[in-house]
Amino acid sequence: MKTTRHSLMAKGILVLLSLLIIVFIITFAWFGISQPDSEAHGVSMKTKSGSDFEYAIGFQTSQTFGEYLVTDFTNRNETELDIEDLNVPGKYDGSTPISYNLLYDYTPIDVTGDGATLIRPAMDYGNWKINTGTDDYSIAEANTQYISFDLIIRSKAACTLYLGPNSFAYGESEVDSNNKPLPDGSNLTGSGVARKSDYGNFSRDAIVGATRVAFLGFDNSLTAASYTTGLQNEYLNSTPSALWVTRPDLYLNNNNGQDTTTTGWSLTTGVTSSQTFNHSSQSLGTVSGYSTYQHQQYDIFNNYNKNIVTNNQSYVHISSLNTDTNDYRLNDTVELIPINKPMTVREGNEDVTYYYGKVRCRIWVEGTDTEARRALSKGRFKLNFDLTTNSQ
């Protein structure tokens, strides 16, 4: 089995996406204001020049009037695909592109779940706490309360797509003097940080600690021809291929449980996997041995014990310290989907057979995380996906 991996130093390798950077301005959390000013921008993708792989983006928003649209396939390095400017061929003439913005409806708000199911539970105490006394909840809305899009992938050889160990997340202010990512927490604390919180000497960009990413495959019964025809939510797998906790090295201390005050807060950086906290807050209650190296979610569907629970499923993957780069990365290789559905298409005067795959990417702010707090409202973060492939 031959494996190919993206590296900024490598030449001529097979790679699907050499870069996926996502920039958000998070303006609202469970513990935020009720009418936020929504801002989000800067999502783009591009492939390595000469790649044997191509990708398209499938999406749906109110701007598309509920229609599922798909961009053209591309793998050209000089052609960057920006999700605020998705060019879709004209419906009638097939050539003149029409621009769409995936973030057209996006109003950031934290939700909870495992990526396959994301919900917004009923709240009480002025949005300070989940109302555990009721069964009420709403299913989170894609591209309104969290980001969701499909990567439709094709290759001339059957292969498998992986999320690679150079995937990382960082607050927008976590850069060095050359504006290169520095995701080690060092630029998130201090009186002179960018976007300093009103609650203490730390940056709002520490919201990156609450960021979650999930990838979901589709039922194997789908054909390659059907991948571009609709959302196909009924065919989504019930278990994610991967749920990624991006920055477990951050812990927001909330003034010993006094969530309603703006003093006494602090941000701990460099948290290790062996380090735990005795956490107390109006949102989570009292939690002994709280670990940032676990994914938590609200278990609304447990009739006997509605509570915030730890999800230790095998699909949960946690970033850790990379001793070579001294920052926090996935440090794992996670299988996402097979790219193995054949379909022959006409290109010019030739029939060309491609192998296709489709995976849904969901990005959200996890409301049960200690960084999902009013203190970090309007923070900004970025994601870098290291997507790798191997031939079958």
URSUL-V498298 format. One record per helix or strand. SS is the DSSP state (a for helix, b for strand). FROM is the first residue (numbers start at 1). TO is the last residue. If there is no record, write none. Layout:
SS_FROM_TO + SS_FROM_TO
This chain:
b_3_4 + b_19_25 + b_39_40 + b_44_46 + b_53_59 + a_62_64 + b_69_70 + b_74_74 + b_81_82 + b_85_89 + b_97_100 + b_111_113 + b_118_121 + b_123_124 + b_129_130 + b_137_139 + b_142_142 + b_146_155 + b_159_163 + b_168_171 + b_175_175 + b_181_181 + b_189_189 + b_196_196 + b_202_203 + a_204_210 + b_211_216 + b_218_218 + a_224_226 + a_233_235 + b_236_236 + b_242_245 + b_251_254 + a_255_257 + b_265_268 + b_277_281 + b_285_290 + b_295_298 + b_308_311 + b_316_318 + b_320_322 + b_327_329 + b_334_339 + b_341_347 + b_350_366 + a_374_376 + b_380_384 + b_387_391
